[in-house]
Amino acid sequence: MLTPMLSWIRRRFAKPDAPPEIVQARLLIQAVERGGIPLNPARVNAIARDLGLEVSSRAPVEQTIARIRACLERS
């Protein structure tokens, strides 16, 4: 059980919850930075579209990931 002081500190300094599309985009970028290669381009495109980006189905995955990364840096 947390003491009242620790509970207060946790509430005070905790980041507010991000929208689910931002969370998914961050997880994707973290996976790419760890060396993962997205195997499903449709999933990457869906994440980009959830962020409000217009994405061509013919766009290279690397380009879409770069656009997602730029969108996260702006937010």
N, C-alpha and C positions, 0 to 999 in steps of 0.2 A: 504494500500500500504506500502510495506517495504521501509525503507530508504536504500540508497546505502550501508551504513555501515552494517546494518543488513543482507542485501543480501550477502555481501562479507563474513561475518562471517558464514552464513549458508553454502555457497559454500565451504569455507575453511575447515570447520569441519564436513561436512556431509560425511557419509560413502559411498563409491562407491557402486553402485547397484550390488547385488550378482546375479549370474546366477539363473534362475527359479528353477532348481532342488535343489539348496542349500536353497532357500527361502521355498520351500515346506517341505524340511526335517526339517528346523528350526521350522516351524509352527507345524509340527507333534510332535516334541520333546517338544515344549512349551505346547501343549495340553495334552500330557502325564504327564508333570510335574504339571499341574493344576489339575490332577486327572482324566483326560479323559482316556477312554479305547477305543482303535481303534476297531471298529466293523467290518471293512472290511480288512481282512488280505491281500487280493489281492492288495489293495491300498497301504498298507505298503510295500509289496514286490515290487510294481512298483516304489515307491519312492527310495527304496534301489537300484534297478536296474538302475534307472536314475543317481544315484551317482556312478555307475560302480561296484557295489557289486554283486557278484554271490550269489543268494538266492534260496534255495530249496523251493518248494511249500509246503513241509512238515515241514519246520522249524517253531518252535514256534514263535509267534509274538513278545514275549518278547526278544527273542534272536536277531531277526532282528532289533528291536528298539535299542538294545544295540550296535549292529554293526553300525547302522546309527549314533548313538550318538558318537561313537568312530571316525567315519569318519569326523564328523563335528568338533570334537576337533582337529583333525590333520590339518584341513584346516584353 
